[in-house]
């Protein structure tokens, strides 16, 4: 929590805010994000990003979001799961957090501070996609590189396995 608190304090002081108080990273060259892999048995869930998102349109990803408010990162991951897929906390067997790391994407011209998570589900849910995604697929762990994924998603997955 201290690392994210320090990061958010730094960004909060220099970046604009949305009307609800969240930090606006739109014009920042660096941003903290969470990447949350959803796992059921021996498969993970991939989500195809819609044309309405800001970056990585049409690429395969998982649940992800900006860390734009001061709260425990795990709570933010649970909120994103609920918003993007309709997965509630009582459907989760275990949440594992990997070590955060930085990744610079020269094409997006942004350095991402990635906080990776792996969420293991009790049972296979009925997925309810929001506007951020157009389709989903359950894939075996070793199949991630068969898809046109967002940069570094395979590396992020290894950090939580």
DRENGU-77653 format. One line per 5 residues: number of its first residue (from 1); their letters; for each residue x, y, z of N, C-alpha, C. Coordinates in nm, 3 decimals, m for minus. Example, Ala and Ser with C-alpha at 12.3 -4.5 7.8 and 13.67 -1.06 7.14 Angstrom:
2
1 = as = 1.319/m0.569/0.780/1.230/m0.450/0.780/1.320/m0.330/0.780  1.285/m0.225/0.708/1.367/m0.106/0.714/1.290/0.003/0.787
END
This chain:
161
1 = xxxxx = 0.082/m0.120/0.000/0.000/0.000/0.000/0.086/0.126/0.000  0.202/0.123/0.068/0.287/0.242/0.075/0.338/0.282/m0.063  0.377/0.183/m0.146/0.428/0.215/m0.279/0.322/0.286/m0.362  0.201/0.232/m0.365/0.096/0.294/m0.444/0.055/0.429/m0.384  0.058/0.439/m0.253/0.024/0.566/m0.188/0.124/0.675/m0.231
6 = xxxxx = 0.252/0.642/m0.232/0.354/0.738/m0.275/0.337/0.776/m0.422  0.309/0.675/m0.505/0.290/0.700/m0.649/0.170/0.791/m0.671  0.058/0.758/m0.606/m0.062/0.839/m0.625/m0.045/0.981/m0.571  0.026/0.995/m0.462/0.051/1.129/m0.407/0.127/1.213/m0.509  0.229/1.152/m0.570/0.309/1.224/m0.671/0.222/1.266/m0.789
11 = xxxxx = 0.143/1.175/m0.843/0.059/1.207/m0.958/m0.052/1.305/m0.922  m0.106/1.291/m0.803/m0.216/1.375/m0.758/m0.176/1.522/m0.752  m0.049/1.544/m0.717/0.000/1.681/m0.705/0.024/1.748/m0.839  0.054/1.668/m0.944/0.092/1.731/m1.071/m0.007/1.712/m1.186  m0.106/1.624/m1.169/m0.200/1.597/m1.277/m0.339/1.651/m1.246
16 = xxxxx = m0.417/1.681/m1.351/m0.555/1.726/m1.328/m0.642/1.612/m1.276  m0.759/1.649/m1.229/m0.852/1.550/m1.175/m0.985/1.559/m1.249  m1.054/1.444/m1.255/m1.190/1.443/m1.307/m1.281/1.506/m1.202  m1.404/1.537/m1.240/m1.498/1.602/m1.147/m1.526/1.517/m1.023  m1.510/1.384/m1.034/m1.533/1.297/m0.917/m1.409/1.280/m0.830
21 = xxxxx = m1.299/1.348/m0.866/m1.178/1.345/m0.783/m1.071/1.247/m0.828  m1.103/1.158/m0.922/m1.004/1.062/m0.972/m0.896/1.136/m1.052  m0.775/1.082/m1.050/m0.663/1.140/m1.124/m0.681/1.113/m1.273  m0.657/1.216/m1.355/m0.670/1.206/m1.501/m0.530/1.186/m1.561  m0.503/1.065/m1.612/m0.373/1.033/m1.670/m0.368/1.055/m1.821
26 = xxxxx = m0.470/1.115/m1.880/m0.480/1.128/m2.026/m0.354/1.184/m2.091  m0.297/1.287/m2.034/m0.181/1.351/m2.095/m0.051/1.322/m2.020  m0.052/1.222/m1.934/0.067/1.185/m1.859/0.147/1.081/m1.937  0.279/1.087/m1.926/0.362/0.986/m1.993/0.387/0.865/m1.903  0.325/0.863/m1.784/0.340/0.753/m1.690/0.208/0.735/m1.615
31 = xxxxx = 0.170/0.607/m1.593/0.045/0.584/m1.522/0.045/0.449/m1.452  m0.004/0.444/m1.328/m0.019/0.316/m1.259/m0.149/0.248/m1.301  m0.141/0.119/m1.332/m0.258/0.042/m1.373/m0.256/m0.094/m1.305  m0.374/m0.155/m1.297/m0.378/m0.293/m1.251/m0.415/m0.380/m1.369  m0.360/m0.499/m1.370/m0.393/m0.601/m1.469/m0.434/m0.723/m1.390
36 = xxxxx = m0.560/m0.766/m1.412/m0.618/m0.870/m1.329/m0.658/m0.990/m1.415  m0.584/m1.098/m1.402/m0.615/m1.220/m1.475/m0.722/m1.298/m1.400  m0.822/m1.342/m1.473/m0.931/m1.421/m1.415/m0.907/m1.566/m1.455  m0.902/m1.654/m1.354/m0.870/m1.795/m1.378/m0.982/m1.884/m1.323  m1.016/m1.984/m1.404/m1.107/m2.088/m1.356/m1.048/m2.222/m1.400
41 = xxxxx = m1.019/m2.308/m1.303/m0.952/m2.436/m1.326/m0.820/m2.411/m1.399  m0.801/m2.466/m1.520/m0.673/m2.449/m1.589/m0.681/m2.346/m1.702  m0.779/m2.256/m1.696/m0.796/m2.158/m1.803/m0.801/m2.016/m1.747  m0.759/m1.922/m1.833/m0.771/m1.780/m1.800/m0.862/m1.715/m1.903  m0.916/m1.602/m1.865/m1.010/m1.529/m1.948/m0.938/m1.418/m2.023
46 = xxxxx = m0.952/m1.417/m2.155/m0.902/m1.306/m2.236/m1.020/m1.225/m2.284  m1.001/m1.094/m2.293/m1.106/m1.001/m2.334/m1.056/m0.919/m2.452  m1.138/m0.907/m2.556/m1.100/m0.827/m2.673/m1.145/m0.683/m2.650  m1.049/m0.591/m2.656/m1.076/m0.451/m2.629/m1.158/m0.389/m2.742  m1.253/m0.307/m2.703/m1.343/m0.245/m2.801/m1.275/m0.126/m2.870
51 = xxxxx = m1.342/m0.071/m2.966/m1.294/0.048/m3.035/m1.319/0.175/m2.955  m1.386/0.164/m2.840/m1.419/0.280/m2.758/m1.314/0.312/m2.653  m1.216/0.222/m2.634/m1.112/0.245/m2.534/m1.004/0.337/m2.590  m0.928/0.396/m2.502/m0.827/0.494/m2.544/m0.706/0.429/m2.612  m0.656/0.318/m2.556/m0.538/0.252/m2.613/m0.563/0.103/m2.636
56 = xxxxx = m0.487/0.047/m2.727/m0.488/m0.097/m2.755/m0.623/m0.147/m2.807  m0.687/m0.067/m2.890/m0.815/m0.105/m2.950/m0.801/m0.237/m3.027  m0.895/m0.328/m3.008/m0.899/m0.452/m3.082/m0.800/m0.559/m3.039  m0.718/m0.531/m2.938/m0.621/m0.630/m2.890/m0.682/m0.708/m2.774  m0.627/m0.825/m2.752/m0.672/m0.909/m2.640/m0.600/m0.869/m2.512
61 = xxxxx = m0.674/m0.861/m2.404/m0.622/m0.820/m2.274/m0.697/m0.898/m2.167  m0.690/m0.851/m2.049/m0.768/m0.905/m1.939/m0.829/m0.786/m1.866  m0.884/m0.805/m1.751/m0.940/m0.692/m1.676/m0.826/m0.598/m1.639  m0.845/m0.471/m1.668/m0.739/m0.374/m1.642/m0.802/m0.238/m1.612  m0.727/m0.154/m1.544/m0.778/m0.021/m1.516/m0.673/0.067/m1.452
66 = xxxxx = m0.693/0.197/m1.468/m0.605/0.294/m1.403/m0.625/0.288/m1.252  m0.517/0.306/m1.180/m0.525/0.322/m1.035/m0.528/0.472/m1.014  m0.648/0.524/m1.003/m0.668/0.669/m1.007/m0.727/0.729/m0.881  m0.732/0.646/m0.775/m0.780/0.696/m0.647/m0.711/0.619/m0.535  m0.698/0.683/m0.422/m0.628/0.622/m0.309/m0.720/0.523/m0.238
71 = xxxxx = m0.693/0.396/m0.261/m0.762/0.287/m0.192/m0.672/0.165/m0.209  m0.693/0.062/m0.130/m0.611/m0.058/m0.149/m0.626/m0.109/m0.293  m0.515/m0.146/m0.355/m0.516/m0.188/m0.495/m0.603/m0.312/m0.514  m0.605/m0.400/m0.416/m0.692/m0.518/m0.425/m0.839/m0.477/m0.436  m0.879/m0.374/m0.361/m1.017/m0.325/m0.369/m1.048/m0.271/m0.508
76 = xxxxx = m0.950/m0.202/m0.567/m0.967/m0.150/m0.703/m0.983/m0.266/m0.801  m0.905/m0.373/m0.783/m0.917/m0.491/m0.870/m1.056/m0.552/m0.859  m1.108/m0.563/m0.737/m1.241/m0.619/m0.717/m1.349/m0.532/m0.781  m1.330/m0.401/m0.775/m1.424/m0.308/m0.839/m1.422/m0.326/m0.990  m1.303/m0.336/m1.048/m1.290/m0.354/m1.193/m1.354/m0.486/m1.238
81 = xxxxx = m1.336/m0.593/m1.161/m1.398/m0.722/m1.194/m1.550/m0.711/m1.199  m1.606/m0.640/m1.103/m1.751/m0.622/m1.097/m1.799/m0.537/m1.214  m1.730/m0.425/m1.241/m1.771/m0.334/m1.348/m1.757/m0.396/m1.487  m1.643/m0.460/m1.513/m1.615/m0.508/m1.648/m1.677/m0.643/m1.680  m1.699/m0.728/m1.577/m1.745/m0.864/m1.604/m1.866/m0.908/m1.523
86 = xxxxx = m1.902/m0.833/m1.421/m2.011/m0.875/m1.335/m1.971/m0.981/m1.233  m1.839/m0.992/m1.206/m1.790/m1.090/m1.110/m1.786/m1.027/m0.970  m1.863/m1.086/m0.879/m1.869/m1.036/m0.741/m1.766/m1.108/m0.655  m1.735/m1.046/m0.542/m1.632/m1.099/m0.452/m1.664/m1.240/m0.401  m1.793/m1.271/m0.383/m1.829/m1.403/m0.331/m1.808/m1.516/m0.434
91 = xxxxx = m1.774/m1.481/m0.557/m1.746/m1.580/m0.661/m1.597/m1.616/m0.666  m1.517/m1.547/m0.584/m1.371/m1.559/m0.589/m1.321/m1.653/m0.480  m1.236/m1.747/m0.520/m1.173/m1.838/m0.425/m1.050/m1.773/m0.362  m0.969/m1.708/m0.447/m0.842/m1.652/m0.398/m0.798/m1.538/m0.489  m0.732/m1.439/m0.430/m0.671/m1.328/m0.505/m0.523/m1.328/m0.473
96 = xxxxx = m0.442/m1.332/m0.578/m0.296/m1.329/m0.561/m0.243/m1.203/m0.629  m0.162/m1.125/m0.557/m0.103/m1.005/m0.614/0.044/m1.029/m0.641  0.087/m0.999/m0.763/0.228/m1.008/m0.799/0.300/m0.877/m0.769  0.431/m0.880/m0.785/0.510/m0.759/m0.761/0.487/m0.658/m0.875  0.464/m0.532/m0.840/0.447/m0.431/m0.944/0.578/m0.409/m1.019
101 = xxxxx = 0.565/m0.368/m1.145/0.684/m0.340/m1.226/0.650/m0.235/m1.330  0.753/m0.176/m1.390/0.733/m0.074/m1.493/0.759/m0.132/m1.631  0.678/m0.088/m1.727/0.695/m0.127/m1.867/0.675/m0.003/m1.952  0.775/0.029/m2.035/0.764/0.144/m2.126/0.720/0.096/m2.263  0.606/0.145/m2.308/0.555/0.115/m2.442/0.581/0.236/m2.530
106 = xxxxx = 0.682/0.224/m2.615/0.719/0.339/m2.699/0.611/0.374/m2.799  0.532/0.275/m2.845/0.425/0.305/m2.940/0.312/0.386/m2.875  0.279/0.353/m2.753/0.176/0.427/m2.679/0.234/0.552/m2.613  0.368/0.562/m2.613/0.439/0.673/m2.550/0.400/0.689/m2.403  0.400/0.573/m2.335/0.362/0.575/m2.194/0.439/0.468/m2.119
111 = xxxxx = 0.477/0.500/m1.998/0.534/0.402/m1.907/0.423/0.360/m1.813  0.394/0.231/m1.813/0.291/0.176/m1.727/0.356/0.120/m1.601  0.304/0.155/m1.486/0.343/0.095/m1.360/0.235/m0.011/m1.335  0.270/m0.136/m1.359/0.171/m0.243/m1.362/0.165/m0.318/m1.229  0.046/m0.327/m1.174/0.019/m0.403/m1.053/m0.060/m0.527/m1.096
116 = xxxxx = 0.007/m0.643/m1.106/m0.060/m0.764/m1.156/m0.134/m0.843/m1.048  m0.248/m0.899/m1.089/m0.330/m0.982/m1.000/m0.372/m1.108/m1.073  m0.394/m1.214/m0.996/m0.453/m1.338/m1.047/m0.570/m1.370/m0.954  m0.689/m1.378/m1.012/m0.810/m1.408/m0.936/m0.858/m1.546/m0.976  m0.862/m1.635/m0.879/m0.905/m1.773/m0.901/m1.052/m1.784/m0.860
121 = xxxxx = m1.137/m1.826/m0.953/m1.281/m1.832/m0.928/m1.325/m1.966/m0.872  m1.433/m1.965/m0.796/m1.490/m2.087/m0.739/m1.565/m2.167/m0.846  m1.633/m2.096/m0.937/m1.705/m2.162/m1.046/m1.701/m2.071/m1.169  m1.727/m2.129/m1.284/m1.723/m2.053/m1.408/m1.845/m1.959/m1.413  m1.820/m1.830/m1.425/m1.930/m1.734/m1.421/m1.994/m1.711/m1.558
126 = xxxxx = m2.113/m1.654/m1.556/m2.173/m1.601/m1.678/m2.111/m1.462/m1.695  m2.032/m1.445/m1.799/m1.960/m1.319/m1.821/m2.054/m1.213/m1.878  m2.052/m1.094/m1.818/m2.132/m0.980/m1.864/m2.034/m0.869/m1.903  m2.005/m0.855/m2.030/m1.909/m0.756/m2.076/m1.967/m0.614/m2.068  m1.881/m0.517/m2.036/m1.922/m0.378/m2.043/m1.870/m0.319/m2.175
131 = xxxxx = m1.874/m0.189/m2.191/m1.837/m0.120/m2.315/m1.690/m0.136/m2.352  m1.606/m0.174/m2.257/m1.462/m0.181/m2.284/m1.422/m0.301/m2.369  m1.509/m0.403/m2.379/m1.474/m0.526/m2.450/m1.587/m0.571/m2.542  m1.549/m0.642/m2.650/m1.649/m0.689/m2.745/m1.669/m0.840/m2.741  m1.570/m0.912/m2.693/m1.583/m1.058/m2.683/m1.485/m1.112/m2.580
136 = xxxxx = m1.503/m1.239/m2.545/m1.415/m1.303/m2.448/m1.390/m1.446/m2.489  m1.279/m1.501/m2.438/m1.242/m1.641/m2.461/m1.174/m1.696/m2.337  m1.208/m1.819/m2.301/m1.135/m1.891/m2.197/m1.025/m1.970/m2.268  m0.900/m1.948/m2.229/m0.789/m2.017/m2.295/m0.702/m2.087/m2.191  m0.630/m2.188/m2.235/m0.533/m2.255/m2.147/m0.417/m2.159/m2.124
141 = xxxxx = m0.354/m2.170/m2.009/m0.246/m2.078/m1.971/m0.138/m2.063/m2.077  m0.098/m2.172/m2.140/0.011/m2.167/m2.237/m0.026/m2.113/m2.373  m0.151/m2.073/m2.392/m0.197/m2.028/m2.524/m0.198/m1.877/m2.543  m0.158/m1.801/m2.444/m0.173/m1.655/m2.449/m0.103/m1.592/m2.570  0.012/m1.646/m2.609/0.085/m1.586/m2.721/0.029/m1.622/m2.858
146 = xxxxx = m0.077/m1.699/m2.861/m0.146/m1.729/m2.988/m0.241/m1.616/m3.026  m0.258/m1.521/m2.938/m0.352/m1.411/m2.959/m0.277/m1.280/m2.976  m0.343/m1.185/m3.041/m0.288/m1.052/m3.061/m0.313/m0.973/m2.932  m0.222/m0.991/m2.836/m0.240/m0.936/m2.701/m0.179/m0.796/m2.688  m0.223/m0.725/m2.586/m0.162/m0.595/m2.555/m0.015/m0.619/m2.518
151 = xxxxx = 0.070/m0.521/m2.541/0.213/m0.539/m2.512/0.238/m0.584/m2.368  0.323/m0.684/m2.354/0.373/m0.732/m2.225/0.273/m0.811/m2.141  0.157/m0.845/m2.197/0.057/m0.918/m2.118/0.110/m1.055/m2.076  0.186/m1.120/m2.162/0.242/m1.251/m2.129/0.342/m1.242/m2.014  0.420/m1.135/m2.012/0.517/m1.112/m1.903/0.442/m1.087/m1.771
156 = xxxxx = 0.337/m1.009/m1.779/0.257/m0.978/m1.660/0.197/m1.107/m1.603  0.147/m1.195/m1.690/0.090/m1.322/m1.646/0.193/m1.404/m1.569  0.315/m1.409/m1.619/0.420/m1.486/m1.552/0.448/m1.434/m1.411  0.423/m1.307/m1.389/0.450/m1.247/m1.258/0.350/m1.290/m1.151  0.237/m1.348/m1.191/0.139/m1.393/m1.092/0.118/m1.544/m1.091
161 = x = 0.186/m1.614/m1.179/0.172/m1.761/m1.180/0.271/m1.827/m1.086
END
